[in-house]
Amino acid sequence: PPHKNSTPINLPKRLTVFEGKGLHFEEYQAMLLHQLRKQLRRRASSLQHYSHTKHAQFMQVALSSTTASSSAQILPWRHDPSLPERILQHNDYSGAFNPTARDPSILRKFIAARELNISAWDVLPIPFYKHEWESDLATGFAIAFEFAVGELLGTLFRASVTNDDNVVTIDSSKGSSSLDPSTTIDNNEYLKSMMDKKLLARFNQSIINCEDYQIKCTIHPFQAELQHIFAVPVPGLTREVVEEKQYLKAAIYRLHNAYDENGFDENYFDMVTEFAKEVGHTKRTVIAEASVKCKEFFQVKDKNTGLVVQGMEDDREEEEVIHLVRFEVVTEETEQGERVIGSWKLIDVDDLLEGNVFH
């Protein structure tokens, strides 16, 4: 995401919203790159000091780390008792080109709740009280996360997976998985229905060979809290549509630029109307994330040496950690004006993909 003090990129006004496709794409791309280079040169001197400071902080953390896998992380896994810093800074990773990101969080929650057929009365803030729908949604995310991780790690390590009393255990030392030997992340349809393909690819890139490594992991979620929820501001904009029509990204740039210049003026809404003609207007994407407190034991061992290469030693007890889980759903309007809610899908865990923003 751009730095909070960054300025918007002002593209030439003569381009219409869809002149980023077809024969005009190279021209549009060249103009965009030109604007980027100009802004980057202006910011280079201030960023140099920032870079040196961050490098020093990184080295300090790296040198003081007690993690067994300091030289190589076998699995992209966060085992930490604290929330990611950006949650404390109220950054919801809502996209670099989301004009409603400047709106109050309560207004954004109202819009998202409407997409989920939740009344405005059930969104109004009450001191020291969480609405039931928020608690139910966060709890559902925690359960879905638990099942998804079990299926994911069981597939990666060919390990047995058990789920007893809301505790998922993945332990490859206790026998192999009941999955078909030919099952992988790429062809596990059940897993693909729960997790976004980019997140699966992130784990699939791990340096894992189940012949060389074994895993022991227990996850017991015991508390979940909704942190953020918002609707992608442009009706009709879904992950599937953007993946199918890459040229729409240019239109999103134009929408953002128009908002930065004059806000929600007539020109902006005209552009949204034009955009809707291309993608439709009945569907809407809602993104939500929750923090999940867990009792967790996590360990990866080298089978050949018996040494722990990532995570906790054998004599350690379960530790309390927090995972940040992020989900996405597409709703669609019926003729009666209500919303049909699709299936929630896990799109990011602990900011491995910086929210996996598509818009």
Short mmCIF file of the C-alpha atoms (twelve columns), coordinates in Angstrom:
data_MODEL
# 
_entry.id   MODEL 
# 
loop_
_atom_site.group_PDB 
_atom_site.id 
_atom_site.type_symbol 
_atom_site.label_atom_id 
_atom_site.label_alt_id 
_atom_site.label_comp_id 
_atom_site.label_asym_id 
_atom_site.label_seq_id 
_atom_site.Cartn_x 
_atom_site.Cartn_y 
_atom_site.Cartn_z 
_atom_site.pdbx_PDB_model_num 
ATOM 1   C CA . PRO A 1   0.000   0.000   0.000   1 
ATOM 2   C CA . PRO A 2   1.168   3.546   -0.645  1 
ATOM 3   C CA . HIS A 3   2.682   5.589   2.178   1 
ATOM 4   C CA . LYS A 4   0.017   7.498   4.063   1 
ATOM 5   C CA . ASN A 5   1.547   10.798  2.978   1 
ATOM 6   C CA . SER A 6   1.843   9.866   -0.692  1 
ATOM 7   C CA . THR A 7   0.125   12.037  -3.258  1 
ATOM 8   C CA . PRO A 8   -2.187  10.712  -5.972  1 
ATOM 9   C CA . ILE A 9   -0.955  10.150  -9.500  1 
ATOM 10  C CA . ASN A 10  -2.618  12.621  -11.823 1 
ATOM 11  C CA . LEU A 11  -3.154  10.976  -15.183 1 
ATOM 12  C CA . PRO A 12  -3.934  12.922  -18.366 1 
ATOM 13  C CA . LYS A 13  -7.589  13.958  -18.313 1 
ATOM 14  C CA . ARG A 14  -8.124  13.289  -21.979 1 
ATOM 15  C CA . LEU A 15  -8.130  9.525   -21.420 1 
ATOM 16  C CA . THR A 16  -11.604 8.074   -20.958 1 
ATOM 17  C CA . VAL A 17  -12.268 5.363   -18.423 1 
ATOM 18  C CA . PHE A 18  -11.772 2.492   -20.862 1 
ATOM 19  C CA . GLU A 19  -8.851  3.759   -22.900 1 
ATOM 20  C CA . GLY A 20  -6.596  1.458   -20.889 1 
ATOM 21  C CA . LYS A 21  -7.492  -1.512  -23.109 1 
ATOM 22  C CA . GLY A 22  -6.978  -2.571  -26.690 1 
ATOM 23  C CA . LEU A 23  -4.633  -0.602  -28.917 1 
ATOM 24  C CA . HIS A 24  -4.320  2.239   -26.377 1 
ATOM 25  C CA . PHE A 25  -2.949  0.125   -23.540 1 
ATOM 26  C CA . GLU A 26  0.754   0.722   -24.326 1 
ATOM 27  C CA . GLU A 27  0.198   4.490   -24.508 1 
ATOM 28  C CA . TYR A 28  -1.684  4.472   -21.198 1 
ATOM 29  C CA . GLN A 29  0.986   2.343   -19.547 1 
ATOM 30  C CA . ALA A 30  3.788   4.630   -20.742 1 
ATOM 31  C CA . MET A 31  2.000   7.697   -19.357 1 
ATOM 32  C CA . LEU A 32  1.450   5.981   -16.039 1 
ATOM 33  C CA . LEU A 33  5.107   4.962   -15.776 1 
ATOM 34  C CA . HIS A 34  6.203   8.494   -16.638 1 
ATOM 35  C CA . GLN A 35  4.106   9.916   -13.810 1 
ATOM 36  C CA . LEU A 36  5.426   7.292   -11.413 1 
ATOM 37  C CA . ARG A 37  9.052   8.028   -12.259 1 
ATOM 38  C CA . LYS A 38  8.548   11.764  -11.692 1 
ATOM 39  C CA . GLN A 39  7.038   11.215  -8.265  1 
ATOM 40  C CA . LEU A 40  9.629   8.636   -7.274  1 
ATOM 41  C CA . ARG A 41  12.490  11.014  -8.101  1 
ATOM 42  C CA . ARG A 42  10.911  13.723  -5.932  1 
ATOM 43  C CA . ARG A 43  10.562  11.369  -2.986  1 
ATOM 44  C CA . ALA A 44  13.929  9.620   -3.265  1 
ATOM 45  C CA . SER A 45  15.809  11.805  -0.794  1 
ATOM 46  C CA . SER A 46  13.194  11.530  1.978   1 
ATOM 47  C CA . LEU A 47  12.878  7.773   1.492   1 
ATOM 48  C CA . GLN A 48  16.628  7.255   1.832   1 
ATOM 49  C CA . HIS A 49  16.586  8.196   5.516   1 
ATOM 50  C CA . TYR A 50  13.472  6.088   6.070   1 
ATOM 51  C CA . SER A 51  15.153  3.077   4.420   1 
ATOM 52  C CA . HIS A 52  18.253  3.313   6.627   1 
ATOM 53  C CA . THR A 53  16.112  3.514   9.764   1 
ATOM 54  C CA . LYS A 54  14.002  0.507   8.816   1 
ATOM 55  C CA . HIS A 55  17.093  -1.504  7.914   1 
ATOM 56  C CA . ALA A 56  18.582  -0.844  11.341  1 
ATOM 57  C CA . GLN A 57  15.337  -1.870  13.040  1 
ATOM 58  C CA . PHE A 58  15.184  -5.041  10.967  1 
ATOM 59  C CA . MET A 59  18.736  -6.024  11.860  1 
ATOM 60  C CA . GLN A 60  18.061  -5.437  15.531  1 
ATOM 61  C CA . VAL A 61  15.022  -7.713  15.450  1 
ATOM 62  C CA . ALA A 62  16.815  -10.378 13.426  1 
ATOM 63  C CA . LEU A 63  19.779  -10.503 15.793  1 
ATOM 64  C CA . SER A 64  17.584  -10.765 18.876  1 
ATOM 65  C CA . SER A 65  15.270  -13.453 17.457  1 
ATOM 66  C CA . THR A 66  15.199  -16.809 19.217  1 
ATOM 67  C CA . THR A 67  13.337  -18.589 16.457  1 
ATOM 68  C CA . ALA A 68  14.962  -21.890 15.497  1 
ATOM 69  C CA . SER A 69  14.450  -21.155 11.820  1 
ATOM 70  C CA . SER A 70  16.379  -17.863 11.646  1 
ATOM 71  C CA . SER A 71  18.352  -19.067 8.616   1 
ATOM 72  C CA . ALA A 72  15.410  -20.480 6.635   1 
ATOM 73  C CA . GLN A 73  11.683  -20.512 7.212   1 
ATOM 74  C CA . ILE A 74  10.259  -23.802 6.015   1 
ATOM 75  C CA . LEU A 75  6.663   -22.651 6.230   1 
ATOM 76  C CA . PRO A 76  5.260   -19.087 6.087   1 
ATOM 77  C CA . TRP A 77  3.736   -19.186 9.542   1 
ATOM 78  C CA . ARG A 78  3.338   -16.435 12.158  1 
ATOM 79  C CA . HIS A 79  3.475   -17.584 15.802  1 
ATOM 80  C CA . ASP A 80  3.082   -14.348 17.756  1 
ATOM 81  C CA . PRO A 81  0.987   -13.189 20.729  1 
ATOM 82  C CA . SER A 82  0.444   -9.662  19.393  1 
ATOM 83  C CA . LEU A 83  -1.663  -8.152  16.635  1 
ATOM 84  C CA . PRO A 84  0.045   -6.938  13.455  1 
ATOM 85  C CA . GLU A 85  1.071   -3.304  13.775  1 
ATOM 86  C CA . ARG A 86  -1.213  -2.106  11.017  1 
ATOM 87  C CA . ILE A 87  -4.311  -3.201  13.009  1 
ATOM 88  C CA . LEU A 88  -3.188  -0.982  15.874  1 
ATOM 89  C CA . GLN A 89  -2.841  1.825   13.326  1 
ATOM 90  C CA . HIS A 90  -6.412  1.233   12.063  1 
ATOM 91  C CA . ASN A 91  -5.204  0.325   8.598   1 
ATOM 92  C CA . ASP A 92  -7.665  -2.104  7.030   1 
ATOM 93  C CA . TYR A 93  -5.755  -2.734  3.776   1 
ATOM 94  C CA . SER A 94  -8.832  -1.649  1.856   1 
ATOM 95  C CA . GLY A 95  -6.949  -0.986  -1.342  1 
ATOM 96  C CA . ALA A 96  -4.808  1.814   -2.702  1 
ATOM 97  C CA . PHE A 97  -7.665  2.946   -4.929  1 
ATOM 98  C CA . ASN A 98  -10.604 2.824   -2.537  1 
ATOM 99  C CA . PRO A 99  -12.175 6.291   -2.254  1 
ATOM 100 C CA . THR A 100 -14.313 5.251   0.734   1 
ATOM 101 C CA . ALA A 101 -11.147 4.488   2.745   1 
ATOM 102 C CA . ARG A 102 -11.325 8.092   3.954   1 
ATOM 103 C CA . ASP A 103 -14.860 7.627   5.287   1 
ATOM 104 C CA . PRO A 104 -15.551 6.935   8.976   1 
ATOM 105 C CA . SER A 105 -15.330 3.228   9.797   1 
ATOM 106 C CA . ILE A 106 -18.923 3.202   11.061  1 
ATOM 107 C CA . LEU A 107 -20.198 4.406   7.676   1 
ATOM 108 C CA . ARG A 108 -18.212 1.695   5.912   1 
ATOM 109 C CA . LYS A 109 -19.616 -0.875  8.341   1 
ATOM 110 C CA . PHE A 110 -23.171 0.306   7.555   1 
ATOM 111 C CA . ILE A 111 -22.593 -0.224  3.837   1 
ATOM 112 C CA . ALA A 112 -21.092 -3.694  4.332   1 
ATOM 113 C CA . ALA A 113 -23.859 -4.702  6.742   1 
ATOM 114 C CA . ARG A 114 -26.489 -3.719  4.203   1 
ATOM 115 C CA . GLU A 115 -24.870 -6.111  1.724   1 
ATOM 116 C CA . LEU A 116 -25.242 -8.874  4.349   1 
ATOM 117 C CA . ASN A 117 -28.940 -8.083  4.988   1 
ATOM 118 C CA . ILE A 118 -28.166 -6.662  8.431   1 
ATOM 119 C CA . SER A 119 -30.306 -3.752  9.603   1 
ATOM 120 C CA . ALA A 120 -28.860 -0.361  10.441  1 
ATOM 121 C CA . TRP A 121 -30.087 -0.724  14.035  1 
ATOM 122 C CA . ASP A 122 -27.792 -3.730  14.452  1 
ATOM 123 C CA . VAL A 123 -24.778 -1.693  13.380  1 
ATOM 124 C CA . LEU A 124 -25.159 1.340   15.629  1 
ATOM 125 C CA . PRO A 125 -22.275 1.354   18.116  1 
ATOM 126 C CA . ILE A 126 -23.071 0.674   21.766  1 
ATOM 127 C CA . PRO A 127 -20.327 1.260   24.362  1 
ATOM 128 C CA . PHE A 128 -18.740 -1.940  25.689  1 
ATOM 129 C CA . TYR A 129 -21.027 -4.097  23.553  1 
ATOM 130 C CA . LYS A 130 -20.523 -6.206  20.439  1 
ATOM 131 C CA . HIS A 131 -23.517 -6.913  18.251  1 
ATOM 132 C CA . GLU A 132 -24.401 -10.577 17.922  1 
ATOM 133 C CA . TRP A 133 -23.833 -10.632 14.164  1 
ATOM 134 C CA . GLU A 134 -20.282 -9.364  14.627  1 
ATOM 135 C CA . SER A 135 -19.499 -12.047 17.205  1 
ATOM 136 C CA . ASP A 136 -21.111 -14.756 15.065  1 
ATOM 137 C CA . LEU A 137 -19.175 -13.666 11.983  1 
ATOM 138 C CA . ALA A 138 -15.845 -13.611 13.831  1 
ATOM 139 C CA . THR A 139 -16.526 -17.020 15.404  1 
ATOM 140 C CA . GLY A 140 -17.407 -18.428 11.995  1 
ATOM 141 C CA . PHE A 141 -14.140 -17.099 10.610  1 
ATOM 142 C CA . ALA A 142 -12.218 -18.766 13.444  1 
ATOM 143 C CA . ILE A 143 -13.834 -22.139 12.735  1 
ATOM 144 C CA . ALA A 144 -13.288 -21.819 8.988   1 
ATOM 145 C CA . PHE A 145 -9.650  -20.856 9.560   1 
ATOM 146 C CA . GLU A 146 -9.155  -23.894 11.802  1 
ATOM 147 C CA . PHE A 147 -10.549 -26.318 9.227   1 
ATOM 148 C CA . ALA A 148 -8.698  -24.674 6.332   1 
ATOM 149 C CA . VAL A 149 -5.329  -24.845 8.131   1 
ATOM 150 C CA . GLY A 150 -5.901  -28.486 9.011   1 
ATOM 151 C CA . GLU A 151 -6.630  -29.370 5.398   1 
ATOM 152 C CA . LEU A 152 -3.740  -27.219 4.145   1 
ATOM 153 C CA . LEU A 153 -1.015  -28.591 6.435   1 
ATOM 154 C CA . GLY A 154 -2.337  -32.112 6.178   1 
ATOM 155 C CA . THR A 155 -2.055  -31.889 2.390   1 
ATOM 156 C CA . LEU A 156 1.395   -30.277 2.410   1 
ATOM 157 C CA . PHE A 157 2.960   -32.731 4.869   1 
ATOM 158 C CA . ARG A 158 0.841   -35.807 4.037   1 
ATOM 159 C CA . ALA A 159 -0.017  -35.760 7.743   1 
ATOM 160 C CA . SER A 160 -2.932  -37.094 9.753   1 
ATOM 161 C CA . VAL A 161 -5.418  -34.462 10.909  1 
ATOM 162 C CA . THR A 162 -7.842  -34.733 13.831  1 
ATOM 163 C CA . ASN A 163 -10.444 -32.286 15.106  1 
ATOM 164 C CA . ASP A 164 -11.625 -32.980 18.648  1 
ATOM 165 C CA . ASP A 165 -13.414 -30.487 20.894  1 
ATOM 166 C CA . ASN A 166 -12.520 -27.543 18.662  1 
ATOM 167 C CA . VAL A 167 -8.820  -28.484 18.651  1 
ATOM 168 C CA . VAL A 168 -7.188  -29.284 15.320  1 
ATOM 169 C CA . THR A 169 -4.072  -31.441 15.459  1 
ATOM 170 C CA . ILE A 170 -1.758  -32.038 12.507  1 
ATOM 171 C CA . ASP A 171 0.962   -34.571 13.303  1 
ATOM 172 C CA . SER A 172 2.900   -36.350 10.567  1 
ATOM 173 C CA . SER A 173 4.706   -38.516 13.132  1 
ATOM 174 C CA . LYS A 174 1.431   -40.339 13.812  1 
ATOM 175 C CA . GLY A 175 0.919   -41.754 10.376  1 
ATOM 176 C CA . SER A 176 0.117   -40.417 6.955   1 
ATOM 177 C CA . SER A 177 -2.925  -38.569 5.738   1 
ATOM 178 C CA . SER A 178 -6.111  -40.357 4.739   1 
ATOM 179 C CA . LEU A 179 -6.063  -38.310 1.535   1 
ATOM 180 C CA . ASP A 180 -5.465  -39.959 -1.798  1 
ATOM 181 C CA . PRO A 181 -1.664  -40.056 -2.371  1 
ATOM 182 C CA . SER A 182 -2.139  -38.091 -5.592  1 
ATOM 183 C CA . THR A 183 -3.877  -35.202 -3.786  1 
ATOM 184 C CA . THR A 184 -1.931  -31.934 -3.802  1 
ATOM 185 C CA . ILE A 185 -2.744  -28.309 -3.123  1 
ATOM 186 C CA . ASP A 186 -3.260  -27.816 -6.849  1 
ATOM 187 C CA . ASN A 187 -5.976  -30.469 -7.165  1 
ATOM 188 C CA . ASN A 188 -7.559  -30.450 -3.686  1 
ATOM 189 C CA . GLU A 189 -10.953 -29.031 -4.621  1 
ATOM 190 C CA . TYR A 190 -12.173 -28.928 -1.016  1 
ATOM 191 C CA . LEU A 191 -9.181  -26.802 -0.044  1 
ATOM 192 C CA . LYS A 192 -9.616  -24.559 -3.076  1 
ATOM 193 C CA . SER A 193 -13.229 -23.921 -2.076  1 
ATOM 194 C CA . MET A 194 -12.038 -22.586 1.304   1 
ATOM 195 C CA . MET A 195 -8.927  -20.592 0.364   1 
ATOM 196 C CA . ASP A 196 -8.073  -18.180 -2.431  1 
ATOM 197 C CA . LYS A 197 -5.662  -19.502 -5.031  1 
ATOM 198 C CA . LYS A 198 -3.072  -16.782 -4.364  1 
ATOM 199 C CA . LEU A 199 -2.930  -17.707 -0.692  1 
ATOM 200 C CA . LEU A 200 -2.628  -21.390 -1.569  1 
ATOM 201 C CA . ALA A 201 0.191   -20.573 -3.972  1 
ATOM 202 C CA . ARG A 202 2.027   -18.752 -1.175  1 
ATOM 203 C CA . PHE A 203 2.101   -21.918 0.901   1 
ATOM 204 C CA . ASN A 204 2.752   -24.118 -2.116  1 
ATOM 205 C CA . GLN A 205 5.980   -22.190 -2.747  1 
ATOM 206 C CA . SER A 206 7.334   -23.315 0.629   1 
ATOM 207 C CA . ILE A 207 10.452  -25.496 0.616   1 
ATOM 208 C CA . ILE A 208 8.553   -28.536 1.846   1 
ATOM 209 C CA . ASN A 209 9.270   -32.169 1.035   1 
ATOM 210 C CA . CYS A 210 7.244   -34.459 3.266   1 
ATOM 211 C CA . GLU A 211 10.044  -37.032 2.956   1 
ATOM 212 C CA . ASP A 212 12.449  -34.628 4.679   1 
ATOM 213 C CA . TYR A 213 10.248  -32.738 7.143   1 
ATOM 214 C CA . GLN A 214 7.543   -33.546 9.633   1 
ATOM 215 C CA . ILE A 215 5.072   -31.234 11.325  1 
ATOM 216 C CA . LYS A 216 3.375   -31.158 14.677  1 
ATOM 217 C CA . CYS A 217 0.793   -28.446 15.121  1 
ATOM 218 C CA . THR A 218 -2.210  -27.989 17.397  1 
ATOM 219 C CA . ILE A 219 -4.552  -25.034 17.059  1 
ATOM 220 C CA . HIS A 220 -7.267  -24.279 19.599  1 
ATOM 221 C CA . PRO A 221 -9.147  -21.042 18.834  1 
ATOM 222 C CA . PHE A 222 -10.845 -19.701 21.952  1 
ATOM 223 C CA . GLN A 223 -11.676 -16.074 21.144  1 
ATOM 224 C CA . ALA A 224 -12.384 -14.142 17.960  1 
ATOM 225 C CA . GLU A 225 -13.082 -10.473 17.335  1 
ATOM 226 C CA . LEU A 226 -14.145 -8.702  14.165  1 
ATOM 227 C CA . GLN A 227 -11.549 -6.044  13.329  1 
ATOM 228 C CA . HIS A 228 -12.661 -4.574  10.005  1 
ATOM 229 C CA . ILE A 229 -15.422 -4.978  7.474   1 
ATOM 230 C CA . PHE A 230 -16.073 -2.981  4.302   1 
ATOM 231 C CA . ALA A 231 -17.594 -3.294  0.858   1 
ATOM 232 C CA . VAL A 232 -15.500 -2.758  -2.250  1 
ATOM 233 C CA . PRO A 233 -16.848 0.649   -3.314  1 
ATOM 234 C CA . VAL A 234 -17.522 0.005   -6.997  1 
ATOM 235 C CA . PRO A 235 -20.637 -2.113  -7.690  1 
ATOM 236 C CA . GLY A 236 -19.951 -5.099  -9.911  1 
ATOM 237 C CA . LEU A 237 -16.253 -5.224  -9.062  1 
ATOM 238 C CA . THR A 238 -15.270 -8.737  -8.005  1 
ATOM 239 C CA . ARG A 239 -12.033 -10.694 -7.933  1 
ATOM 240 C CA . GLU A 240 -13.272 -12.925 -10.735 1 
ATOM 241 C CA . VAL A 241 -14.140 -9.987  -12.979 1 
ATOM 242 C CA . VAL A 242 -10.745 -8.322  -12.485 1 
ATOM 243 C CA . GLU A 243 -8.908  -11.589 -13.222 1 
ATOM 244 C CA . GLU A 244 -10.902 -12.073 -16.420 1 
ATOM 245 C CA . LYS A 245 -10.654 -8.449  -17.593 1 
ATOM 246 C CA . GLN A 246 -7.215  -7.127  -16.716 1 
ATOM 247 C CA . TYR A 247 -7.815  -3.871  -18.571 1 
ATOM 248 C CA . LEU A 248 -10.322 -2.859  -15.871 1 
ATOM 249 C CA . LYS A 249 -7.401  -1.948  -13.634 1 
ATOM 250 C CA . ALA A 250 -6.867  1.120   -15.802 1 
ATOM 251 C CA . ALA A 251 -10.501 2.094   -15.226 1 
ATOM 252 C CA . ILE A 252 -9.998  1.778   -11.475 1 
ATOM 253 C CA . TYR A 253 -7.012  4.143   -11.709 1 
ATOM 254 C CA . ARG A 254 -9.201  6.672   -13.486 1 
ATOM 255 C CA . LEU A 255 -11.961 6.388   -10.878 1 
ATOM 256 C CA . HIS A 256 -9.473  6.980   -8.097  1 
ATOM 257 C CA . ASN A 257 -7.987  9.979   -9.853  1 
ATOM 258 C CA . ALA A 258 -11.419 11.479  -10.474 1 
ATOM 259 C CA . TYR A 259 -12.345 11.125  -6.803  1 
ATOM 260 C CA . ASP A 260 -9.078  12.681  -5.632  1 
ATOM 261 C CA . GLU A 261 -9.689  15.696  -7.851  1 
ATOM 262 C CA . ASN A 262 -13.332 16.472  -7.065  1 
ATOM 263 C CA . GLY A 263 -14.733 13.814  -4.713  1 
ATOM 264 C CA . PHE A 264 -18.123 12.249  -5.430  1 
ATOM 265 C CA . ASP A 265 -19.090 14.764  -8.086  1 
ATOM 266 C CA . GLU A 266 -21.194 14.248  -11.192 1 
ATOM 267 C CA . ASN A 267 -18.170 13.224  -13.253 1 
ATOM 268 C CA . TYR A 268 -17.261 10.496  -10.762 1 
ATOM 269 C CA . PHE A 269 -20.750 8.995   -10.806 1 
ATOM 270 C CA . ASP A 270 -20.832 9.176   -14.599 1 
ATOM 271 C CA . MET A 271 -17.624 7.136   -14.660 1 
ATOM 272 C CA . VAL A 272 -19.061 4.633   -12.173 1 
ATOM 273 C CA . THR A 273 -22.131 4.275   -14.401 1 
ATOM 274 C CA . GLU A 274 -19.907 3.623   -17.405 1 
ATOM 275 C CA . PHE A 275 -17.916 1.105   -15.390 1 
ATOM 276 C CA . ALA A 276 -21.110 -0.681  -14.355 1 
ATOM 277 C CA . LYS A 277 -22.076 -1.116  -17.998 1 
ATOM 278 C CA . GLU A 278 -18.939 -3.196  -18.419 1 
ATOM 279 C CA . VAL A 279 -19.137 -5.322  -15.249 1 
ATOM 280 C CA . GLY A 280 -22.785 -5.128  -14.186 1 
ATOM 281 C CA . HIS A 281 -24.083 -3.651  -10.965 1 
ATOM 282 C CA . THR A 282 -25.915 -6.443  -9.135  1 
ATOM 283 C CA . LYS A 283 -22.841 -7.971  -7.452  1 
ATOM 284 C CA . ARG A 284 -20.764 -6.496  -4.656  1 
ATOM 285 C CA . THR A 285 -17.674 -7.725  -2.799  1 
ATOM 286 C CA . VAL A 286 -17.492 -7.578  0.990   1 
ATOM 287 C CA . ILE A 287 -14.185 -8.070  2.829   1 
ATOM 288 C CA . ALA A 288 -13.870 -8.692  6.561   1 
ATOM 289 C CA . GLU A 289 -11.116 -9.712  8.924   1 
ATOM 290 C CA . ALA A 290 -10.998 -10.984 12.485  1 
ATOM 291 C CA . SER A 291 -8.322  -11.549 15.078  1 
ATOM 292 C CA . VAL A 292 -8.349  -15.100 16.422  1 
ATOM 293 C CA . LYS A 293 -6.731  -15.936 19.756  1 
ATOM 294 C CA . CYS A 294 -5.468  -19.509 19.880  1 
ATOM 295 C CA . LYS A 295 -3.636  -21.913 22.125  1 
ATOM 296 C CA . GLU A 296 -1.036  -23.207 19.708  1 
ATOM 297 C CA . PHE A 297 1.900   -25.555 19.413  1 
ATOM 298 C CA . PHE A 298 3.839   -25.287 16.171  1 
ATOM 299 C CA . GLN A 299 6.905   -27.278 15.155  1 
ATOM 300 C CA . VAL A 300 8.648   -28.428 11.986  1 
ATOM 301 C CA . LYS A 301 11.418  -31.027 12.287  1 
ATOM 302 C CA . ASP A 302 14.070  -32.349 9.960   1 
ATOM 303 C CA . LYS A 303 13.328  -36.079 9.736   1 
ATOM 304 C CA . ASN A 304 16.931  -36.971 9.013   1 
ATOM 305 C CA . THR A 305 18.498  -35.165 11.976  1 
ATOM 306 C CA . GLY A 306 15.561  -34.930 14.369  1 
ATOM 307 C CA . LEU A 307 16.314  -31.229 14.853  1 
ATOM 308 C CA . VAL A 308 13.652  -28.554 15.069  1 
ATOM 309 C CA . VAL A 309 14.090  -26.262 12.063  1 
ATOM 310 C CA . GLN A 310 11.110  -24.017 12.734  1 
ATOM 311 C CA . GLY A 311 8.939   -23.388 15.746  1 
ATOM 312 C CA . MET A 312 8.945   -24.784 19.270  1 
ATOM 313 C CA . GLU A 313 11.027  -27.440 21.003  1 
ATOM 314 C CA . ASP A 314 9.463   -30.677 22.248  1 
ATOM 315 C CA . ASP A 315 9.415   -29.660 25.904  1 
ATOM 316 C CA . ARG A 316 7.463   -26.444 25.308  1 
ATOM 317 C CA . GLU A 317 3.797   -26.056 26.209  1 
ATOM 318 C CA . GLU A 318 1.143   -24.572 23.970  1 
ATOM 319 C CA . GLU A 319 1.408   -20.793 23.719  1 
ATOM 320 C CA . GLU A 320 -1.237  -18.130 23.292  1 
ATOM 321 C CA . VAL A 321 -0.983  -16.505 19.862  1 
ATOM 322 C CA . ILE A 322 -3.107  -14.261 17.655  1 
ATOM 323 C CA . HIS A 323 -3.817  -14.935 14.000  1 
ATOM 324 C CA . LEU A 324 -5.370  -12.352 11.711  1 
ATOM 325 C CA . VAL A 325 -7.692  -14.006 9.201   1 
ATOM 326 C CA . ARG A 326 -9.209  -12.182 6.253   1 
ATOM 327 C CA . PHE A 327 -12.241 -13.357 4.274   1 
ATOM 328 C CA . GLU A 328 -14.116 -12.242 1.193   1 
ATOM 329 C CA . VAL A 329 -17.637 -12.851 -0.103  1 
ATOM 330 C CA . VAL A 330 -19.646 -11.742 -3.136  1 
ATOM 331 C CA . THR A 331 -23.286 -10.731 -2.715  1 
ATOM 332 C CA . GLU A 332 -25.847 -10.372 -5.486  1 
ATOM 333 C CA . GLU A 333 -29.063 -8.378  -5.551  1 
ATOM 334 C CA . THR A 334 -32.376 -10.158 -6.153  1 
ATOM 335 C CA . GLU A 335 -35.416 -8.716  -7.909  1 
ATOM 336 C CA . GLN A 336 -36.909 -8.094  -4.469  1 
ATOM 337 C CA . GLY A 337 -33.946 -5.899  -3.532  1 
ATOM 338 C CA . GLU A 338 -32.415 -8.275  -0.990  1 
ATOM 339 C CA . ARG A 339 -28.899 -9.622  -1.206  1 
ATOM 340 C CA . VAL A 340 -28.001 -13.250 -1.829  1 
ATOM 341 C CA . ILE A 341 -24.802 -13.948 0.103   1 
ATOM 342 C CA . GLY A 342 -22.229 -16.284 -1.450  1 
ATOM 343 C CA . SER A 343 -19.616 -18.394 0.349   1 
ATOM 344 C CA . TRP A 344 -16.921 -16.709 2.390   1 
ATOM 345 C CA . LYS A 345 -13.389 -17.543 1.275   1 
ATOM 346 C CA . LEU A 346 -10.107 -17.116 3.162   1 
ATOM 347 C CA . ILE A 347 -7.934  -14.674 1.180   1 
ATOM 348 C CA . ASP A 348 -5.116  -13.884 3.630   1 
ATOM 349 C CA . VAL A 349 -3.627  -15.005 6.938   1 
ATOM 350 C CA . ASP A 350 -1.427  -12.775 9.090   1 
ATOM 351 C CA . ASP A 351 -0.867  -10.370 6.170   1 
ATOM 352 C CA . LEU A 352 1.188   -12.880 4.193   1 
ATOM 353 C CA . LEU A 353 -0.220  -11.259 1.041   1 
ATOM 354 C CA . GLU A 354 -0.848  -7.776  2.494   1 
ATOM 355 C CA . GLY A 355 -4.574  -8.371  2.517   1 
ATOM 356 C CA . ASN A 356 -4.573  -9.941  -0.980  1 
ATOM 357 C CA . VAL A 357 -6.251  -6.805  -2.337  1 
ATOM 358 C CA . PHE A 358 -7.524  -7.106  -5.906  1 
ATOM 359 C CA . HIS A 359 -9.127  -3.669  -6.363  1 
# 
